[in-house]
Amino acid sequence: MVSGDGLGYVFFSVQGLCVLGALLLVWHRFRPLPRWAAALGIARWLIVAIGGLAAGWVVHLAISAADSWARLMAYAAALAFSPAIVSALVALVFRPRR
């Protein structure tokens, strides 16, 4: 087993939770459940923070790319982190109703 596999699973699990949280925010917008408002408010900011970190990492990789292989890795990272980044944008648009 390669030592980096566990960390990859953690990253993709966190991204899956971000996507699930964004879907819950959208669903809550159209069918509000008052009990969920406080928890979704906290989850919204966690989603934005995780998506912001992912976007910052992709920008860092794109800026520091020195050759074509590094640019390819930046594109691959953008593709891999796109669910978290899109979830953060959705979380910025959809605020939970109180």
C-alpha positions as CSV (number, residue, x, y, z in Angstrom):
1,M,0.0,0.0,0.0
2,V,1.3,3.4,-0.9
3,S,1.4,5.8,2.0
4,G,-0.5,8.6,0.2
5,D,-3.6,6.6,-0.4
6,G,-5.2,7.2,3.0
7,L,-4.8,11.0,2.6
8,G,-6.4,10.8,-0.9
9,Y,-9.4,9.0,0.6
10,V,-9.8,11.6,3.3
11,F,-9.7,14.5,0.7
12,F,-12.3,12.8,-1.5
13,S,-14.5,12.0,1.5
14,V,-14.4,15.7,2.6
15,Q,-15.3,16.7,-1.0
16,G,-18.2,14.3,-0.9
17,L,-19.4,15.8,2.3
18,C,-19.1,19.3,0.8
19,V,-21.2,18.2,-2.2
20,L,-23.8,16.7,0.2
21,G,-23.9,19.8,2.3
22,A,-24.4,22.0,-0.8
23,L,-27.2,19.8,-2.0
24,L,-28.8,20.1,1.5
25,L,-28.5,23.9,1.4
26,V,-30.3,24.0,-2.0
27,W,-33.0,21.6,-0.8
28,H,-33.4,23.6,2.4
29,R,-33.9,26.7,0.3
30,F,-37.0,25.3,-1.4
31,R,-38.3,23.1,1.5
32,P,-37.1,24.8,4.7
33,L,-36.9,22.8,7.9
34,P,-36.4,25.3,10.8
35,R,-34.6,22.7,12.9
36,W,-31.8,22.5,10.3
37,A,-31.2,26.2,9.9
38,A,-28.5,26.6,12.6
39,A,-26.6,23.4,11.6
40,L,-26.7,24.3,7.9
41,G,-25.4,27.8,8.8
42,I,-22.4,26.3,10.4
43,A,-22.0,23.7,7.6
44,R,-22.2,26.5,5.0
45,W,-19.1,28.2,6.4
46,L,-17.2,25.0,6.6
47,I,-18.0,24.2,3.0
48,V,-16.9,27.7,2.0
49,A,-13.6,27.3,4.0
50,I,-12.8,23.9,2.4
51,G,-13.7,25.1,-1.1
52,G,-11.6,28.2,-0.5
53,L,-8.6,26.1,0.6
54,A,-9.0,23.9,-2.5
55,A,-9.2,26.9,-4.8
56,G,-6.2,28.5,-3.1
57,W,-4.2,25.3,-3.6
58,V,-5.1,25.1,-7.3
59,V,-4.1,28.8,-7.8
60,H,-0.8,28.1,-6.0
61,L,-0.1,25.1,-8.2
62,A,-1.0,27.1,-11.4
63,I,1.2,30.1,-10.4
64,S,4.2,28.0,-9.4
65,A,4.0,25.7,-12.5
66,A,7.5,25.9,-14.1
67,D,7.1,23.4,-16.9
68,S,4.4,21.5,-18.9
69,W,4.3,18.6,-16.4
70,A,3.6,21.0,-13.5
71,R,0.9,22.7,-15.5
72,L,-0.7,19.3,-16.2
73,M,-0.7,18.6,-12.5
74,A,-2.3,22.0,-11.9
75,Y,-5.1,21.1,-14.4
76,A,-5.5,17.7,-12.8
77,A,-5.8,19.3,-9.3
78,A,-8.4,21.7,-10.6
79,L,-10.4,18.8,-12.0
80,A,-10.0,16.8,-8.8
81,F,-10.9,19.7,-6.5
82,S,-13.8,21.0,-8.7
83,P,-16.6,19.4,-6.5
84,A,-15.4,21.3,-3.4
85,I,-14.9,24.5,-5.3
86,V,-18.3,24.4,-6.9
87,S,-19.9,23.4,-3.6
88,A,-18.3,26.5,-2.0
89,L,-19.8,28.7,-4.7
90,V,-23.2,27.2,-4.2
91,A,-22.9,27.6,-0.5
92,L,-22.1,31.3,-1.0
93,V,-25.3,31.8,-3.1
94,F,-27.7,29.7,-1.0
95,R,-28.0,30.8,2.6
96,P,-30.2,28.8,5.0
97,R,-33.5,30.4,5.9
98,R,-34.2,30.9,9.6
